[in-house]
């Protein structure tokens, strides 16, 4: 999940939780909103943690593991 999708899930969850005042049978929109916000927050955290490991810059070292024998 990317950063954009995570922010979208956070925003959609916040809208469902705090801005929508509709009662439905069988589905609690407040709960759905909280779940979306939690999933978005976890996705954002994971994206930020793993962002540096997949980045094309930095992260690469020029350490020689073994010299080639001739």
Buried (B, 14 or more C-beta within 10 A) or exposed (E): BEEEBBBBBBEBBBBBBEEEEEEEEEEEBEEBBBBBBEBBBEBBEEBEEEEEEEEEEEEEEEEEEEEEEE
